Amino acid sequence: MEVKYDNIGINYNQTRKADKYLTSRFLHHLEPKKDKLNLDIGCGTGNYTNELQKRGFQFIGIDPSTEMLGRAREKNKEIDWRLGTVENTGISNNLVDGIIASLTIHHWDNLKQGFSELNRVLKVNGNVVIFTSTPKQMKGYWLCHYFPQMLSDSILQMPSYETVKSAMLQSGFEITNTEKYFVLPDLEDKFLYCGKHSPELYFDKEIRQGISSFLSLANRGEVEKGLAELREDIDSDKIDKIINSYENDFGDYLFIIGKKVYS
């Protein structure tokens, strides 16, 4: 994972920016206090960490990629950036009051061990806010039509909601809420399904290089074939029919909000 994200980190800041709406939802669910300390686990280049800190909330940012953390430090030297993993954060017991984890849990080596570590460093009654996508949701992406193998491989690494819930419950958390997120047309953070409403985005090589599925899971031949077919369908307006055929109410991503109830 470190090597993959060191490669992504080179141009990550150009396409992966903190989205205003998602930032507002992190704040809503985390309910942070300005005199308390929080953790962004798997912080990457620190886009959301930095945005939340700019609003007056204190954060530690932890990531396994030295390249990512280097970019994060360039952005904000006031934040405590640390090299580490969710299974081994290296921080003290009961140190933080809240935790966010954005599009990272599918990269954890061990979900149960990860949540147990987060329980250890979080104070009782502290909130943890997970932003992720489930296999069920990803099967509803129209990207499956153009890049079937890439999406299939991406889906395989995604834990289901039931798996996440079980790991959290076993680790001393209770699930207090979930919230579906449907990609909005003005999404600023160019993650995998950023082009839901704007298929042209996928022709931008920089955007593809900022998405782990395209960078590390995709077969070059499938990407070239998929993009060629996508171009034809956009030019012929067939794309509208394809997109409509994938319409669903599953949500594209999911906020999972938990609270530490015991150690």
N, C-alpha and C positions, 0 to 999 in steps of 0.2 A: 504493500500500500504506500509506503514512504517513497519508493522509486517512482511509482505512477504519479503521485501527486507532486513530486519534485518536478516532473515533466510538465504537468498541467500548470504548476505555479508560475512558470516562466511568463505566460501571457494572461494569467487568470484575472488580474485586475481590470483588463480591458473589456471583458464581457460579463464578469460576475460581480455586479454591483448590488449593494443593499437596496432592496425594493421597498418603497415607502409603505405600501399597504402591508406587506409581510412584516416589516418592522413594527408597525402599529399593532399587529396581531400578537407578535412576540411579547410586546409590552402589556397588552391586555391580559394574556394568559399567565405571564410570569408574575405580574403585580409586584415589581421590584420597588424597594425603598431606596432613596438617594443616599442614606447613610449605611447601607448594607453592601456586602460583597457578593458578586455572582460569578458563575463560570460559564464560558462558552467552550464546550468540548467538541473537538474536531473543527476548530475555528477557521481553518484554511488561512487565507490572507487577511482575515479579520474584518471583512466588510460589515457584518452585522455587529460584531464586537465594537468596532469603532463607532458605528452609527449610534448604538445604544449608549456608549460612553459619552459621546458628544451631547447627549440629552441629559447628562448628569448622573448616570448610573455607573457604578464601579464594577469592572470585570477583570477576571483572569482569562486569558485565551490559551488553550492547549491544543497542540496539533503534532502529529508524528513527522511532518515534513519540514525539514530545515529550510527548503526553498520557500515554502508557503510562509513560514514564520519570518523569514527575512523580509518578504514583501510587507508583512503585517507591521513589522517594526519601522519600516520606512514610512508607513502611513501614520503611525501614532506611537511615539516613544514613551508616552505616559502610561500605556497599558502594560500590565505584567504578562508578557508573552512567555510561554514555557513549552519546551519540547517534552512530549509524553503521549501516552495512549489512554483510551478510556479504561482499559484494564489496569493501568498503572499510571495514575495521574501524578504521583509524587507529592501530593499536598496533604495537609493535616486533616485529622478527623474533625467532622462537624465545622469546617471552616467557612463554607459558603451558604448563603441564604436562598439561592435560586440557581437553576441550571437551564441552559438552552442547548439544543443539539439540532443543527439544521443540515438535512440531507447527508447524514453521516452514519446512521446506525447500520446500514447495509455493508459498511466497510469494517465494522467491529469484528474482531477475531472470535469473540465469545460474548453473546448477548447477555447471558445470565451473569457472567463475571463482570461485564461492563456495568450493568445496572447495580450490582453489588458494590462496586467501587464508587459509583455515584451516590449510593445510599450512605456509604462511609463518610464521604466528604461533605454531604449536605446536612444541614440542621433539621431537626424534627419539625414537621409542618412546612418545610420548604417545598417550593414547586419545581418540577422539572417539565420543560416544554420540548417535545420532540416534533420536528417537522420532517415528514418522510412521505413515501408513496408505497402503496401496497401492491402485491401482484395482481389483485383483482382490478385495481385502478389502472395499472399499466397495460393490462390487456385491452383496455378501452381507448388507448392512444391510437390515433390514425397512423402514427409512425410504424405500427406493426405491419401495415400494408406495404410499405416501401423498404423497410429494413427488418424483415421477420426474424432473422437469426440474431441480429444484434439485440433486438427487443427481448427475444426469448432468453438469451444469455443474461441480459440485465434483470429480467424478471426472476430468474433463478437465484440471484444473490439478494433479492429483497425479502426480508422477513414479513410474514403476514401479520395483520393486526392481532390475531389470536396469539401468535408466537410472542409478539412484543408484550402484549398484556400479561401473558403467563410469566415471562421473565421479570416483568416489573413487580407483579404480585409476589413472586417468590423472593424478591429482593427487598421487600419492606415498603413498597409503594402501593398506593391505591390509585385507580384511574378516576379522576374527577370530572373529566370532560373530553370530548373529541370534537373536532370541527373540520369539515371538508373544505378544501380549497380548490376552486375552479380557476384555471389560469385566466388572467385578465389580459385584454389586448395591449395594455400599456406596461406589462411586466418588465422591470428593469434588470432583473437577475436572470441571465440567459442560461438557465439549466435545461435539462433534457427536453421538456415539453413546452419550452418557451415559444415555439413556433406554432402552437395549437391554432391560433387565429392568423398567423403570418408565416405561411410555408416558405416564403422567400428567405427567411432567416437561415435556413439550413444550407444555403449555398455559400454562406460566409464561413470561410475556413477558420477564422479566428474564433467564431462562436462554437464550431464543432470541436476545436482544440481545447475549449474550456469545459467540455462535457465529457465525463469519464467514460461513458458508454461508447462514444465515437472514438475516443483516444485509445482506449485499452481493450475494448471488447469487439469492436467492429472489424469485419473483414473488408479490406480495401476494395475488392471486387464488388462486394454487395453494396458498399456505399456508393461507388461510381454508378452501378446499375440503378440503385434506388433513386439517386439524384437525377439521373437521366429520365427515368420514368416520371418522377415528380415534376420535372420541367415540362415534359410533354402534357401532363395532366393539368398543370397550371395554364399553359398556353391554350389548351382546348376547353378550359373551364370544367373538365371532368373532376378536378380536385374538389369542387363543392359537393359533388355526389359522394365521393370517398369520405370526406370529412363528416358529412351528415349521417353516413352509415355507422359511424362510431359514436354518435351522440348517446350519452348515458347520464345517469344521475349519481354515479359512484363517487364523483369528485375526482380531481386529477392528482391531488396530494392531500395529506392528512396531518392535522395537528393532533397530537396525543398529549394530554395534560395529566400529570400525576402529582401526587403529594406524598412525601415521606411520612409514614405513620409509625414506623418502628425501625430500630437499627438491626 
